[in-house]
Amino acid sequence: MKSFSEFVAIVEFLVKHQGKEVEAALREAQVPVHLTDQIRSYLTGPVEIGRAGLLLKQQTLRLCEPLTDDRPQPYTAGFRAYLLDERKWNRSIVETLEHTSLDLVCRLPKPGSPSEFQQRGLAIGYIQSGKTAAMAALMARAADQGYKLFIVLAGLMNDLRSQTQRRLDQEIAGTSESPTHDAPYVVHDPSAEKWSRLTNSGLVGDFRAGTHNDLNPMTPKIAVIKKNVKVLERFTHWLGKSPVPLGQLPALVIDDEADQASINTNYGRFDDDGEEIDPSKTNKAIRDLLHALPKCVYVGFTATPFANVLIDAEAATDLYPRDFIAALPEPVDYFGPRQLFGLGMSATELTPEPKETPALDVIRFIPVEQLDVLDALMPGGECPPILSQALLAFVLSSSARLARGHDRHHFTMFVHPSQSISEHTTFASVIGDEIQLLRVAVGRAKQFPDVLKRARRLWDDDFARLTESLPEAEAHATDFDTVWKFAKGVVESLEVKVLNYHSDDQLDYSDPPKRYIVVGGNRLSRGLTLEGLSVSFFTRDTNYYDTLLQMGRWFGYRPGYVDLTRIFVEERMADQFADLARVELELRADIAKYARQPDPPTPLELMPKIRSHPSLAVTSRLKMGAGRAVNISFQNTDQQTVSFPIGDKSALRRNEEAAKGLVKGLGRPNITISKEGMHIWKDVESIGIIDFVNSYTFSKDAAVVNRENLSNYIRRQNAKGELRSWDVVIPRGNPDRDPYHWASDVIARRVMRSPTTKNSIRVLSSPGDIAGWKKSTGRTGHDPQVGCLILYAIDKTSGMPKKAFFASPTEATDIIGLVLVFPESHTNVTVEYVSQQNL
């Protein structure tokens, strides 16, 4: 029997010298099952930063080159030693990170160039995948090359900026204003110039003039600042008064989460000479900072680069990555949208169906009827069953991790119900009450047999079933009684934290290990790391690629407990995550394809393309820049209006008039199931549907389901001989609501829809209405000739009195909502993209 070291040597030889993947090498070396995890961890570790595929603009400036042995690299050497000796990262991971940072730094101009330079680049990573380590590695490399000023734009919030500063203090600067005993710091060679910190790690440690004044051109300097207009302007003004010529301070500006706040949301404003004017304030402040520095490279880091690649490439002063784009490959052992939700949409030449295992079975759907219960949640109310199940799942997951020896690790549960601050408080209150009940029940098990029964059933039917199905089941299989012994300690240590703009709660992931249930909104949506995240409960809704992906805080690494993770979402949202897994894969494949060519195009020529989605927009309209949608397709989907022009009463009344005019013009229904619905008119000509859509006022927030997209798609399909016939349907509605008169002889009930914001709802269509139309008409949805329009009257008292959906019931107007059911198409076979270029 070979030893562990012998197996490691064999596997390393197969990987490094024969080019085999780690998994293939493990099989070929015939590594025993009990050593597989250890060797895999040794070789790949918990964090992997892959080598970058790079697209480079043709340069006239000399670029940095790999430093030879006679040129010291103290900062890179110190960073390497820190990762190996203090963080205990595996050698193969550190080597990969070094290769990646070397690839990146060799795309930067030599800092000692006599010429001034302004460069723009973009590094595309993965959500929660070790992005800060990649930034730190690049900074160490650039410091060894001679760059002197390092500015990190670290999000919008103090806690995220502080978190980033602490990491860079430990990994790059090697010091802090208040170093803690439990955090090791990098140690550089004594001959190397010490780093000067222009900002501190505290929550109020952002840049303030007069606090730090070191602009010595001999020492490297680091400033971690928020993307806040006043802070950016203050810092730029301070640089402008420098006693040292700024040309002696070649600068690297790293924009963390570069698609957030940095994008010009005032795009399209030009003067009579065609020059861009009046960019948005944060974007202008970043541009001003860059141009204050004679020698400056700007590198944006993000996992959702959609808005970045749509910045107008012809706007010379903006932040389009004209000089290089680095697409980092997917790390080993990373769990992203594809691994968790699978691949949605259809395959294309960019992404043929991969040969891989199915999506990991950790998604648990929130039933539609439970969404209404969650929306109606009140302080002091009973915890909804699905939320109670998620909380119990977190207790079991945490208990199982303790049974596996993870007692020195942090455990976190994540609850993101909406943007509404009042809802965060409500959820936290209800969760706190439920946790208190669990504490009593776990401590007095005989008096609460139902809780013990629920827990045992959840463990045996869910957790144990999944764990036993995985290859590592032998190492992790644990019976319920063993797990439950840890439950009392878990529930007693749980803390509920609320993270939003109005909350003072903070997450402190230092010793002793924390057991957090974190409820919040936008503060949880970007950058902030939730240590030991195992259970996520997510009902927040959005219409945009970047927002949805960034809100998936559950992406990342789950070493030793991936089978204990659970993600509670509604089924529709799970489908969207699967679709975006395809979109993301295609964007990376598109960039990699260009990079592999012998003479790759520059990013100015590349104009990456992003696949369109039938119900999600790539990014908000304000961040679309020069991007434009090409051939929006709705085939085989149902499109719903879920946002409405609430503030425009005349628009709401015009929508009522338009809908009633349509119904009146249709005459008597062909099918009426009962006098209160459903009513069905068959074979309505498409021109009538187009006219109605054109007369309907959509919300300005309707990025996809709007007048232009819908009417243009129907016209385009009409020209191909499809969608020429439509059924119009008015369902029965809610039986307990007042009747709504669509016409003198057409009556149905209104529907109630709980608002999620002041002008939007979650879902419009009622379960069974589309199926009821098909059953009543014999339609299948497969006939490309026939579409369906379903009309709803949303009761003006929806959301009252808890939520301010309308100003008041007496002044409010009922809202007309639309659902358009589009069939399969035999002609619309192209895949639609968003891009700056003509596709």
N, C-alpha and C positions, 0 to 999 in steps of 0.2 A: 504494500500500500504506500503510495507516494505521500510525501508531507505537503502541508499547505504551501510552503515556499517553492517546492518543486512544481506544484500545479500552477502557481503564479508565474513561474519562469516560462513554462510551456505556453500558457495562454498569452503572455506578453509577446513571446516570439511569434506566435501565429498572427497576432494583431499588428505588430510593428513591422515584421519582415515579410509576411505573406498577405497583408492587407485585408485580413478577415475581420468581420464584425465581431464584437465581444461575445454575443450570444452564440454565433457559429463556432468561435474558438472554444467556448466552454463545452459545447457538445463534442467537438472533435477531440479535445483533450480528455474527454470522458471524466469530467469533474464530478465527484459524488454530490448527491443532492444536499447533504449537510454542509458542504463547503461552497456551494454555488453562490449563495447570497454574499458570503464574506469576500469571495474573490471578485464578484461583480462590483461590490461596494469599494473594494480596494482599487480596482481599475477605473471605475467611473465616478464613484463618490456621489454625494447628495446633490452637487451642483455641477453643471457642465456648461461651459461657454464654448460653443463650436467655432471653428475657423470660419472667417467671413468670406463670402463671395462678393467681390468688389467691382464696382463700375466707376471708372475714373475718367474725368475730363482730361483731354490732352493738355499738358502743362508746358509753359515756357519757363517757369521757375524751377530751380533744382529742388527735388524732393528729398526728404530725409531718407537715409540709407541705414541698413542694419549696422550697429556699432561693432567694431572689431574688438578683439581681446585687449588690445593696447589702449582702448578708450574705456575708462571706467563707467559702469552703469550702476551706481550705488542705490538709486531709488528703485529700479527694477529688481535688483538683487535683494534689497531689504523687503520689498513687497513679497517676493517669492518666498523668502525665509519666514516671513510672518505667516503666510498661508500654510506653509508646511509645518512649522514648529508650534505656532500658537493656535491656529484654527484647525490644525490636523487635517487639512485637505489632502486628498490623495495626489500622488505625484503626477499621474496622467492628466488630472483636471488642471493642475497648475501649469503643466506644459502646454496644454491646449489653450489656456487663457493667455499664456505668453505668445503663442503663435498668432492668436487673434489680435492682440494689441500691437504686435509687430506689423501685421498686415495693415492695420489702421494707421499707425504712426508713419509708415512709409508712404502714405498718401498726403501727408502734410508737408508744406514747404519747409526748407531748412530755415530755422529761426535766425541764423546769422546772415541771411541773404541781404545784400545791400538794397534790394528793392522792397518797397512796401507791398503788402498783399492783403487781400480779403478773400477768404474761401468759405464755401458753404458745403457741409456734408450731412449725411443722415445715416445712423446705425439702427437697423430694425431688429429688435430682440423679441422676446416672448414675455407675456405677463407673468410676473412673479418668478423670473427665471435666473436671477443673479445679475441683473443689469448694473447694479451699483459696483459690483466687482469688475465688470467690463469697463466701466467708467474709470475706476481707480487704476486699473492696469494701463489704460491709455494715458492717464495723467502721469504715472510713473515713467512710462516710456518717453513721453514728451519732455518731461523734466530732464531726463538724461540727455536728450537731444539739444537742450538749451532753451526751451520755452520757460518763461519766468512768471507769467501771471496766469493763474487758473481761476476762472469764474464759473461756478456751477449754479445754474438757474434751477432751483429746487421746488417746483410746485407753487401752490397758492396759499398753503396753510402753514402756520408756525410749527405744528407737530411734525409734518413731513419734512420741512426744512431742517428742523432740529435733528430728526432721525438721520437724514443724509449727512449732516455735519458730523455727527458722532461717528458714523461709519468711516468717513474720510479722515477724521482726526486719528482714528485707530490705525487705518490702513495706509495712509499717505503722510500726514503731518507728523505723526508720532508723538503728539502731545495734545493737551486740552487745558482749558482754564481750570478744570476740576476733575482730573483723571480719577476714575473709580478703581477700586482694587479688583473687581471681578471682570474688568475689561482689559485684555492685553493690548499693548501698543506696538506698532512697528518700530524697529531699531535700525537706523541707517548707519552706514560706515561713518566713523568719527571725522573722516576727512571731508565728507559731503557737507555742503551748506545746509544749515537748518531751515526748515520751512517756517515761513511767517504766516500766521493766521489773521486774516482781516475781519473775520466774523467768529462768533462763539457758538457753542452747542446748546445753550439754553433756549427756552421758548422765546426769550426776548433778545437773543443773540444775533439778530440780523444786523446788517451793516449800519453803523452810525458814524458820521464824520467826527473826527477828534478822538475817537476811541482807539483806532489803529492808524498809524501814520507811516508804516514801513513801506517805502517804494524803492528800497535799495536794489539796483539792477543786478546785484550779485546773488541774491537769494530768491528761491522760488516762493511764491505767495499764493495763498488759496482764500477765496471768498465764496461762501455758500449763501446765496441770497434768494429771497422769494421773487416770483414774477409779479411784483407789486409796482405800480407805476411810480409812486413816491420814492420807494427804495431804489429802483433802477435810476431814476433821475438824480437822486442824492449821490449815488455811487459814481455816475457819469460826471456829475459836476465836480466831485472830489478829484477824479482822475484828471479833469481839465486844469486843475490848479497844481498839478504835480510839479515839484522842483526838478524831477528827473525827466528828460525827454522820453515820451512814451514809446518812441521807436526803439528804445533800449529795453523795452518790456514786451517781447513777443508773447502774444496771448492765445490761450486756448479757452474758448467759451463752450461749455457743455450745457446743453438745454435738456434737462431731464423732463420726461413727458412733454416732448416738443410739440405735440399736437394740441396741448391744452394752454389756452390763453395767448400763446405766441402767434397764432394765426391772425392775419388781418381780416377782421370781420366787416370792414368797410370797403371790401374789394369792389372795384368797378367805378371809382370816382376819379375822373381825369380832368385836367384843365384843357383849354382850347388848343394847346400844343400837343395834347396827347400824353402829358406827363401825369403820373399818379399823384393824387393829392389826398390829404386827410385820412391816413391810415388809422386804424383803431389805436387807442392810447398805449396799450401794453406792447403791441407790435412795434409802434413807433419808438417807444422807449428802448426796446431791445436793439432796433436798428441804430438808434443814436449811440448806444453803448458800443456797438461793433465798430461804427465809423469813427468813434473817438480814438480807437486803437489803430495806429498805422500798420502794425503787423498782427493780423487777427485771423484765426480759424474758428468758425462756428460749426459745432457738430451736434445735431439733434439726436437724442436717444428716445425711442418710443417703441412700443409693441403694436401700436395701432396707427400706422403712418398714412392713413387715407387722406386726411386733410393736408398733410405735408407734401405729398406728391401731386396735389392739385393746386398748390400755390402757383400763381402765374409765373411761368418760367421766363417770360419776357420782361418782368418787373425786376430790373437789375439790382435794385437796392433791397428787395424783399429776401425772404429766408428759404427760397426754393433750393434744394440740395444740388446745385448745378455742377459741383466738382466731383462728388462721389456719393454713392449709395452702397452701404454695406448691409447685406442680408445675412444675419447670423443663422446658421443651421439649427435645427431643433435639438435641444440638449437630450442626452440619454436620461432615462428615468423621469422625464418631465411629463406632467399630466396637464394637457391643454384641452381645448374644445374637442379636438378629434378623438382623443383617448377617452374622454368622459361622455361625449354626446354622439360620437360617430360622425360620419360625413353625410350631410344632406345634399339636396339639389342633384343635378345630373352630372356625370363625369364629362370632361372635355379632353382635348388633346393635351392640355396643360396638366390635368390631374386624372389620369386613368385610375380606375379603382385599385387602391393599393392592396397588396397581399399582407394583411395584418389581422390580428385578433379583433373580435367585435368590441364595441364600446364597453367600458367597465360598468358593471351593473351596480352603480351607486346612486343613480337618479331616482328620486321618489316624487311622483306627480302629486300636486295639490289639486284635488277635485274642484271642478268649476263651482259647485254649490258651496264649497268651503271658502272660496274667494269672497263670496258675498258676506259670509259670516265674519271673515277677517276685516272686510271693509267697514262692517258695522260695529267693530270692537269698541267698547267703552271702558274707561277706568273702573276697576272694581268688578267688571264683568267676568263671566266664566271663560276660562281658556278654551279656545276652539280645539276640537279633537286633533286636527292635523298639526297644530302648533304644539299641543301637549305631546303628541307622538315624537315630534322633532326634539323636544327637550329631553324626553326619556331616551331617545337615541343618543343624544350627547352624553348623558350620564353613563349609558352602557359603553359607548365608545371610549370615554375617558377611563372608566373602570377597567376595560380590557387593556388599554395602554399601560395602566399601572400594573396589571397582571403580567405584562410583557417587560416590565422593568423600566418604563419610561418616566419614572418618578421625578427625574431632574428636568423634565421638559415642561414647557408651557402648553396648556390646552385652551382652545378658543372655539366658541360658536358664534356665528355671524347671522344677524337678522336684519334684513334690509327691506322694509315694507313699502316705503315711498320716499318722496322728498319732503313730505309734510313733517315739520318739527313736532306738531301736536300728536301726530300718530306715533312718533318715536316714543314720546312720553307715555302714551297709552299702552303701547306694546311692552315697554319696560315695566310698567305697573302690573300688567296682567302676568308677565313672565315672572316677576318677583313673587307674586302671590302663588303661582304654580310651583315655584321652587320651594317656597315655604311649606306647601302641602307635601311635596316630595320629601323634604327633610323629616317631617313628622311621620310620613308613611314608611320611610326607610328605617327610621329609628324604632318604629313600633309595627313591625311587619305583620305580626299576628292580628293586629287590629285593622290592618288594611290589606287583606288578602288579594283584593282586585288589582292593586298596584303591582304586587309581586307576580301575579298571574300575567298581567300585561307585559311586564318586563321580560319574563321568561319566554313568552310567546314571541315577542319582538326579537329576542336574542336567537332563539332556535330557528325561527322561520325566516329571519332576514340575515342577521350578522353571521351566525354559524354556517348557514347555507352558502353564503358568498365566500367566506374564508375557506371552507372545505373544497370549493371549486377551483381555487387558485393553486398554482404549483407549490407555493411555499406553505401549504396548509399544514404540513408535518411540524413546522417550527412554530406556528401560531395558533393551532387549534386549541381552544380552551372551553371548558364546559361552563354552563351558566352559573352554577354555585360558586365556582372559583372567582368568576368575574364579579358577582354580586357582593362578595365580601368587601370590595373596595368602594361600593356605591355610597356608603355612609360618609366616608371621608371626602368623596367628590362633591356631594350635594352640600355639605357643610362649608366647603371652601369656595363655592361658586359666588362670583361677583357680577352683578349686572351693571354694565356701563353704557351710557348714552353718548354717542359721538355725532354731534352736528354743530352748526355754526353758533348756536346759542348755549351749548353745553360746556361746562368747565371740566368735565370728566377727561382723564388722560389714561392712556395705557402705559403701564410701567413693566416692561418685560425684563426685569432684573430679578435676582434672587430675593426671596424664595420663589419657586415656580408658581405661576398664576393660573387660575381657572376662571376665564372670562366668558360671559355672554355679552356680546357687543351689539347694541341696537343703534342704527344710525342711517344716514343718508349720504350726502355728497362727500363728507369727510372720509367715508369708507370706499369711495368710488375710484380713487387713483393713488397709486404709489405706496400708501401706508401698508406695511406688512402686518398681518395678523398671525402671530407665532402659533404654531401647532394647530392651525385651523382644521377641524375635522367635520363639523356639521354646519351647513349653510341653509338658511331659510330665506327665500328670495321671491318677493312678489312685485318688486319695483318694475315699472314698465317704461319702455323707451322705443323710439322709432329709428335709432341711428346705430350703425355698425360699431363705431368707436366707443360710444357710451356703453352699449350692451357688453362688449367684450371687456372693457375696463372694469365694469361692475362685477365681473366674475373673479372675486378675490380668492376663490377656491382653486384657481389654476396654480400650478407650481409643483413642488416636491413634497411627497408624503412618505419619507423613508420609514419603513417598518410599520406603517399603519394605513396604507392606502385602502386596504379592505375594510377599515373602520370609518372611512369617510362617507358622508351622506349629503346629498344636495337636494333640497326640497324646492321644486319649481313647478309652475303650471306646464302642461304638456305643450301648449303652443310656444312657450318660450324655449323649452328644450329643443323643439324643432328649429327655432331660429338660431340657437347656438350651433346646432349641427350644420345648418346652412352656412353660417359664418365660418365654420371650420373649413368648408370648401372654398369660400371666398378668400380666406387667409392663405390657404395652401396654394391657390392659383396665383395670388399676387407674388408670393415668394418664388414660385416656379417661374413666373414671367420674368422677374428680375434675374434669377439664376440663369435662365436661358440666354439672356443677352450677355451675361458675364462670361459664359463659357466660350463664346465665339473668339477666334483668333484676334480679330480687330473689333472689340466691343464698342458699341455706340456710347456716347457720353450721356449722362443724365439729361442734358438739354435735348438730346436726340431721342432718348428712350421714351419719355412720357409714359410711365407705367400705367397699365390699365387695371381697373378694378371691376370685378363682375357685379352686375346689378342684382338686386333682390326684389321680388314682387311686392313686399310689404314693409321693407326697411330701406331707409336712405343711407347712403354711404356716410354722410356726416350732415350736420345742420346746414341749411341753405347759406347761412352767413359764413361758413367755412369751406364752401365748395370752390371758392376761388375761380380758376379758369376751367374747372372740370365741367363736363356736360354729359348728360345721360344720352346714350345712343340706343334706340329701339327698346324702350321699356316694354316688358312682356308681362301679361297677367294670365297667361294660359294656365288652366287647371288650378285656379286659385279662387278664393272668395275674398273680396276686398271690402273693408268696412270703414265707415266714417266713425272715428272714435274721438276726434277733437272737433269743436264747433265754435263759431264766432259769437261766443256768449256776450261779449261786450257790445255787440251791434244788434240791437233789438229789431231794427228795420230789416236787417239781413235775415234774421230768424223768421220774421213775419213773411218776407218774400219767399223763403223756402217753403213755408206752409202753403202760400198761394200757388207756388209752382207745383207742389205735390198734389194739391187738391185739383188744380187745373188738369194735370195729367190724368188723374183718376176719373174726373168728370168726362174728359174726352174719350175715355176707353169704353164708356157705356156700361152695360150689365156684365158682370163677371161670367166667364165660361164655366167656372167651377166655384161653388160656395159650399163649404163643409158645414157651416152653421151661420145663422144670421149675424153673428159677431166674429166671423172669420173661421178658417182662413178663406180669403177671396183670391181667385186666380184668373188673370186674363192671359190667354194663350196667343202666341204668334203675333205679337206686336212688332210693327216694323221698326228697324233699328234707328231710323231717322228721328222717331219720336223719343227714343231713349237718349239719343245724342242731344236733342234740343232740351230735354229736361236736365241732363247733366250740365249743359252750358248755362242754364238759368239758375242752377243751384249754387249758393254761395258757400264755398268750403272755408274751413279755418286756414288762417295764414300759416299755422303750424303743420298743415297737412303736406308733408314733404313728398309723399308718394301717391296717396289716394287724393288726387286733386283734379280739378276740371281739365287741365291740359293733358295730363297723362291718360286719364280715362277716355276722354273724347277722341284723342289722337289714336289711341290703341284700337278703339272700336272702328274708327274710319279706316285705319290701315287694314284691319282684318276684313272689313266690308269689301275693300278693293280686291282682296284675295278670295272673295266668295264665302266668307265666314262671318258668323255673328250677325246675320241679317235678320234673324227672328229672335224675339225676346218674350219671355213670360214675365208678367208683373204680379207680385204676390204681396198681399197684406195679411200677416198672421193674426191670430186671435189676440195676442198680447196677454197681459196679466189679468186673470179673471177677477181679481179684487180691486182693479182700478176703474176709474170712470170711463164711459164710452167716449170714443173719438169719432167724429163725423167726417169721413173722408169725402163723401158726397151724400146727397139726400137719401140714397138707398144703400149706402155702403158704410157700415159701422164696424169698428173693432175696438178693442180695449187699448189703453195706453200701456207702456211698459215702464218699469222702474229700473234705473241704472245708477249704481253708486258712483259718484265722481271720484277720480283719483287726484285731479287738480281742479283749479277753478274753471277749466274749460274742456276737460276731457274725461272719458270713461275708460274702463279696461276693455270690455268686449260689448259689442252691440247685439249680435245675433243671439237668439235664444236657442238652447239645445233642442234639436228636433225640428226646427222650422225648415231648414234646407232639406232634410230627409222627408219631411211632410210634403213639401212641394213635389219632390221626385215621386213619392208614393202616389200622390193624388193625380199626377199627370202622366205617369209612366216614363218620365224622363230619366236618363241615366247619368247625365253630365258628360257623356263621351261624344255627343253630337256637336261638332265644331260650328254648326249652323245656329245653335240655340244657346242664348245666355239667359240669365234671370236677374231681375231687379226686385229686391225685397224692401218694402217701406215700413218704417217704424215711427211711431209718435212717442217720444220720451216725455214722461210726465214732468211738468215744470216744478213739481215739489220734490223731485229726486234729490237726495242728499240732505233734506231738511229733517230736523233742525240742526243736526250735528255738523254738517258741512255747508259752507257758503257756496253752493253751486249757482244760485241765483241771488239777486239782491233781496227779493222778497217774493213769496208766492203770488201776491196780488199783482205785482208789476211784471212778473216773469212771463215768458212765452214758451209754450211747448216746443220741443226741438224735434225736427224731422231728421231721422238718421237713415242712411242708405247701406244696403249690402248688395254688391254686384257679384254674382256667381258666374265665373268664366269657365267655359268648357275646355277640353283638350283642343289642340290645334294641329291640323295636318300640314300647315304651311309655315307657321311661325317656329321654325326649327333653329334659328340662330340663337347664340348666347349673347346677352346684352352686357355692355360694360360702360363704366364711367371713366373718362380720360380727358386729357388736354388735347391729344392728337386726334386726327380724323381716322377712325377705324374702318 
